[in-house]
Amino acid sequence: AMQSYLKAEDPRDFVQVVEAAEREEFFDELIVYLRMARTKIKESYIDTELLYSLAKKSGLGDLEEFLATPNLANIQGVADRLFDERLFKCAKLLFASIPNNSRLASCYVALGDFQAAIEAARKANNTKTWKEIASACVAVQEFRVAQLAGQFVMQQPDHLDDLIQIYEKNGHFSELIALLESGLGDAKMSHVGMLTELGVLYAKHKAPKLAEYVK
């Protein structure tokens, strides 16, 4: 059945073969077939499905070899599929090759490599990524890395409430106070919303410090 597309006039026949093979997880056979098809036909769909099949069945070495050669694959689309299927190591390799540093940071978070996630997030430089890292780190009580990510988030007044909720829903009030205190001496970081929320936290959890803080 996998020979049909190489002789068929209707590309839909080929799509049906690929979809059936993926559904039954015949990735070994599909890789052989797609490589054969690739020698005869230059098409994005072929390269995309070959890349996906290699990720599902082969090692990272085969993915690196494929990515190092000219191809028409939709790398972003395949990487997103792999991430959704929790194949984070393969997705990481693909996101790094594009590069998509925001999604790369998400892979590092999923793999528990928070320091690498911070480095990728610095390159991506967007608040959504920083919030994702902060949330993941707080969840596993990696508060040092969470504070690094949180410092970028709390500079944005519109996102401060989200950051506070990340800490409060986990009951980490002392760590949240420490995070907000870290911005007190930096004029670029501090703003009225942050200062107000810190006062509220003192009132709730460290009342003796409130009078001094207000002064």
Secondary structure as the mmCIF struct_conf table of DSSP 4:
data_model
#
loop_
_struct_conf.conf_type_id
_struct_conf.id
_struct_conf.beg_label_comp_id
_struct_conf.beg_label_asym_id
_struct_conf.beg_label_seq_id
_struct_conf.end_label_comp_id
_struct_conf.end_label_asym_id
_struct_conf.end_label_seq_id
TURN_TY1_P TURN_TY1_P1 MET A 2 GLN A 3
HELX_RH_AL_P HELX_RH_AL_P1 SER A 4 LYS A 7
BEND BEND1 GLU A 9 GLU A 9
HELX_RH_AL_P HELX_RH_AL_P2 PRO A 11 ARG A 23
TURN_TY1_P TURN_TY1_P2 GLU A 24 GLU A 25
HELX_RH_AL_P HELX_RH_AL_P3 PHE A 27 LYS A 40
HELX_RH_AL_P HELX_RH_AL_P4 SER A 44 LYS A 57
BEND BEND2 SER A 58 SER A 58
HELX_RH_AL_P HELX_RH_AL_P5 LEU A 60 LEU A 67
TURN_TY1_P TURN_TY1_P3 ALA A 68 ALA A 68
BEND BEND3 THR A 69 THR A 69
HELX_RH_AL_P HELX_RH_AL_P6 ILE A 75 ASP A 84
TURN_TY1_P TURN_TY1_P4 GLU A 85 ARG A 86
HELX_RH_AL_P HELX_RH_AL_P7 PHE A 88 SER A 97
TURN_TY1_P TURN_TY1_P5 ILE A 98 PRO A 99
HELX_RH_AL_P HELX_RH_AL_P8 ASN A 101 LEU A 111
TURN_TY1_P TURN_TY1_P6 GLY A 112 GLY A 112
HELX_RH_AL_P HELX_RH_AL_P9 PHE A 114 ALA A 124
HELX_RH_AL_P HELX_RH_AL_P10 THR A 127 ALA A 139
TURN_TY1_P TURN_TY1_P7 VAL A 140 GLN A 141
HELX_RH_AL_P HELX_RH_AL_P11 PHE A 143 VAL A 153
TURN_TY1_P TURN_TY1_P8 MET A 154 GLN A 155
BEND BEND4 GLN A 156 GLN A 156
HELX_RH_3T_P HELX_RH_3T_P1 PRO A 157 HIS A 159
HELX_RH_AL_P HELX_RH_AL_P12 LEU A 160 GLU A 168
TURN_TY1_P TURN_TY1_P9 LYS A 169 GLY A 171
HELX_RH_AL_P HELX_RH_AL_P13 PHE A 173 GLU A 181
TURN_TY1_P TURN_TY1_P10 SER A 182 GLY A 185
TURN_TY1_P TURN_TY1_P11 ALA A 187 MET A 189
HELX_RH_AL_P HELX_RH_AL_P14 VAL A 192 HIS A 205
HELX_RH_3T_P HELX_RH_3T_P2 ALA A 207 LYS A 209
HELX_RH_AL_P HELX_RH_AL_P15 LEU A 210 VAL A 214
#
